[in-house]
Amino acid sequence: MPSRRTRKRYRSPAANAGLRGDRQRPPTDDFGNFAGGVGGKLCGDWENASLSDLRLLRHAINENWLVPVESRRQLMQALCSILRSEDFRIVMSACQVVITAENYNLKLEEAERRAKEK
């Protein structure tokens, strides 16, 4: 019987990608293209968003996920309406999303400024 290290090397995906049936191409032709969703211009009820929804939105902004330009203003207006809520945790989470979005905008503006300087 081969040693444990040999068996482990055999199972590693980098050693034998062709033998394991790993994908050689994207699963579909439109892989990576934005589909636009099915919920209209702004999908979801952001005025009644839960903590997990706001956390997901903050994560999306941090990770540079695609947020359509036409829905950003509506999204920020909905977040500002959450700030009038009575639930302190929801208000704090909405504030974090607004601050994250503003930091992202500042980062984009600085990148544009640096690109113009070069």
C-alpha positions as CSV (number, residue, x, y, z in Angstrom):
1,M,0.0,0.0,0.0
2,P,1.4,3.5,-0.9
3,S,2.3,5.9,1.9
4,R,-0.2,8.4,3.2
5,R,1.7,11.2,1.4
6,T,1.5,9.5,-1.9
7,R,-2.2,8.9,-1.6
8,K,-2.7,12.5,-0.6
9,R,-0.6,13.7,-3.6
10,Y,-2.8,11.6,-5.8
11,R,-6.0,13.2,-4.5
12,S,-4.7,16.8,-4.8
13,P,-6.5,18.7,-7.5
14,A,-3.4,20.4,-8.9
15,A,-1.6,17.1,-9.4
16,N,-4.2,15.5,-11.6
17,A,-6.9,18.0,-12.6
18,G,-7.7,16.0,-15.8
19,L,-8.2,12.7,-13.9
20,R,-10.7,14.2,-11.4
21,G,-13.2,15.6,-13.9
22,D,-12.5,19.2,-12.9
23,R,-14.1,21.8,-15.3
24,Q,-11.9,22.9,-18.2
25,R,-14.3,25.6,-19.3
26,P,-17.1,27.7,-17.8
27,P,-20.4,25.8,-17.1
28,T,-22.5,27.9,-19.5
29,D,-21.8,30.4,-22.3
30,D,-23.1,33.4,-20.4
31,F,-21.0,32.6,-17.2
32,G,-20.1,35.9,-15.4
33,N,-22.6,38.1,-17.3
34,F,-25.1,40.1,-15.2
35,A,-28.6,38.7,-15.7
36,G,-30.4,41.7,-14.2
37,G,-32.6,39.8,-11.9
38,V,-36.3,39.3,-12.0
39,G,-37.5,41.8,-9.3
40,G,-37.5,45.0,-11.4
41,K,-35.2,48.0,-11.0
42,L,-34.7,47.5,-7.2
43,C,-35.4,44.0,-6.0
44,G,-36.3,43.6,-2.4
45,D,-38.0,45.6,0.4
46,W,-35.1,47.5,1.8
47,E,-37.2,49.7,4.1
48,N,-38.0,46.5,6.1
49,A,-34.6,44.8,5.7
50,S,-33.3,42.5,8.4
51,L,-29.9,42.6,9.9
52,S,-28.7,39.8,7.7
53,D,-29.9,41.6,4.6
54,L,-28.0,44.7,5.6
55,R,-24.9,42.7,6.4
56,L,-25.1,41.1,3.0
57,L,-25.4,44.5,1.3
58,R,-22.4,45.7,3.2
59,H,-20.5,42.6,2.1
60,A,-21.5,43.2,-1.5
61,I,-20.2,46.8,-1.4
62,N,-16.9,45.6,0.2
63,E,-16.4,42.9,-2.3
64,N,-17.2,45.1,-5.3
65,W,-20.2,43.1,-6.4
66,L,-22.1,44.6,-9.3
67,V,-24.8,47.0,-8.1
68,P,-26.6,48.6,-11.1
69,V,-26.0,52.3,-11.3
70,E,-29.7,53.1,-11.8
71,S,-30.7,51.4,-8.5
72,R,-28.0,52.9,-6.3
73,R,-29.8,56.1,-5.5
74,Q,-33.1,54.2,-4.7
75,L,-31.1,51.9,-2.5
76,M,-29.5,54.8,-0.5
77,Q,-32.9,56.5,-0.1
78,A,-34.3,53.2,1.3
79,L,-31.3,53.0,3.7
80,C,-31.8,56.5,4.8
81,S,-35.5,55.7,5.6
82,I,-34.2,52.8,7.8
83,L,-32.4,55.3,9.9
84,R,-35.7,56.5,11.3
85,S,-36.4,53.0,12.7
86,E,-36.9,52.4,16.4
87,D,-34.7,49.2,16.4
88,F,-31.2,50.4,17.4
89,R,-29.4,47.3,15.8
90,I,-31.1,47.9,12.5
91,V,-30.2,51.6,12.6
92,M,-26.5,50.8,13.4
93,S,-26.3,48.2,10.6
94,A,-27.8,50.7,8.1
95,C,-25.3,53.3,9.2
96,Q,-22.5,50.8,8.6
97,V,-23.8,50.2,5.1
98,V,-24.0,53.9,4.4
99,I,-20.4,54.4,5.7
100,T,-19.1,51.5,3.7
101,A,-20.7,52.9,0.5
102,E,-19.2,56.3,1.1
103,N,-15.8,54.8,1.7
104,Y,-16.1,52.9,-1.5
105,N,-17.0,56.1,-3.4
106,L,-14.0,57.9,-1.9
107,K,-11.8,55.0,-2.9
108,L,-13.1,55.2,-6.5
109,E,-12.6,59.0,-6.6
110,E,-9.0,58.6,-5.3
111,A,-8.3,56.0,-8.0
112,E,-9.6,58.3,-10.7
113,R,-7.5,61.2,-9.3
114,R,-4.4,59.0,-9.3
115,A,-5.1,57.9,-12.9
116,K,-5.4,61.5,-14.0
117,E,-2.0,62.4,-12.4
118,K,-0.2,59.7,-14.3
